[in-house]
């Protein structure tokens, strides 16, 4: 996993994100690293791409795994240190083919993690933040 410096982590042009996917009936957790562009609008755009191609949101574990397949996959041991470097943190929970998203942002002033949105249905997250 790339190790951004603290200057990169909080500068105006770098906006890293840790994205985690949990399925209530699947024991494995999935984590991805987005080194830059981790704003909610970017994540909503990634999640909206299947909507544009198939006219429906990703609903299964396999479909959500495909959405994030281009991003570097992190193991569970790498996810915790990545969270310390990330500016945004996303948790996507999948239950019975319904996904919900939570988002937090970490501010550099020492405020810590602040909830940005959620939990909210994936489709609502896409509608709220996707600009296309």
N, C-alpha and C positions, 0 to 999 in steps of 0.2 A: 504494500500500500504506500502511496506517496506520503511523505511527511512534510506538509507545508510548514514554513516558519510562522511564528506568531504574527509577523508583519503581513505575510500573505493571507493568513486566516481572517484578519479583520480589516484589511484595506478595502477601499471602495470598489476595486475591480474584481477581487477574489471573493467568491461566495460559495464555499464548499457546503456539501450536504451529505448526511448519512441517511439512507433510506432503508427501512426495515420492513419486511413482509412476514406476517405471522398468519398461519392458518390454524383455526381452533382444533381441527381434526388431523393435523399433520405435525409430527414431532419436530421437524427441522425448521429452523429460522433462516431467513435469507436476508443478507445485508449487501448493499451496494454503496459505492463511493462516487460522488459527483464532485470533481475537483473545483469546478467553477460553474456558475450559472444555476445555483441551487435554489433560486427564488421560487415561490409557489407557482408563479406563472409558467416557469419552465417545466416543473413537475406535472402541472395540469396539462401542458402541451404534450408531454410524453404519454400521459394517460389518455389523452383525447385522440391520439393517432389511430388506435384501433376503431374508435367511434367513426372517424372519417372514412376508414377503409371498409369497414363491415357494417356501419350504421348501428353498432351496438357497443357498449362499454365492455372492457375485459371483466369476465365474471368468474373465471375458474383460476385455480392456482397456476396451471400451465399458461394461460393467457397473460396473467400478470407477470410471470417469469419471463415471458417473451418481450413484454414491454421494456423491462430493465436489462435484458440480455446484453445490449451494447455497453453497459457500464461495468467497471471492474467489480467483480464479486468478492466480498470479504467473508472470511470465516468468522465464527463467533468470537474467537480470541482476538481478532483484529478489529471487531466492531467497537469495543469499549474504548481503545485508544483513539479510534477515528472519531468517536463522539466528542472527545476532548478537543479535537481540531476543527470540528464542523461549526459552521455558523447557523445552519438549519438542520433540523432533525425531523424526519417523517416516519410515522408508524402507520402501516396499512394492515388492517386486520380483515381477514376473509373468513366469513362464516356462512355456510349454506349458500354459496354463490352470491353473496352480498358483501361488498367491500366497504369499509369505512376508513377515513383518513384523519389523522391528527398531525398537526404541525406545530413545532416550537422554533423559536429564534433565540439565539444567544447574542446578547449585546456586549460590546467590548468594554463598557464602562463598569463592569463588575456586577451588573444587575443579575446576571445568571440567565437561565432559560425562562423564557416567557411564552406562554401558549399563544400561537398565532391564529389557529382555528381548530375546530373539531372537538370531539369526534363528530364527523359528518359523513354522510354517504358519499362514496367516490364520485358518483354522477353530479352531486351538488358541488363538490370541490372543483370538478372540471368546469362546471357552468360558472362558478364564482371567479375562478382565476384564469381560465383559458381566454386569451384575447382574440383567437381566430374564430 
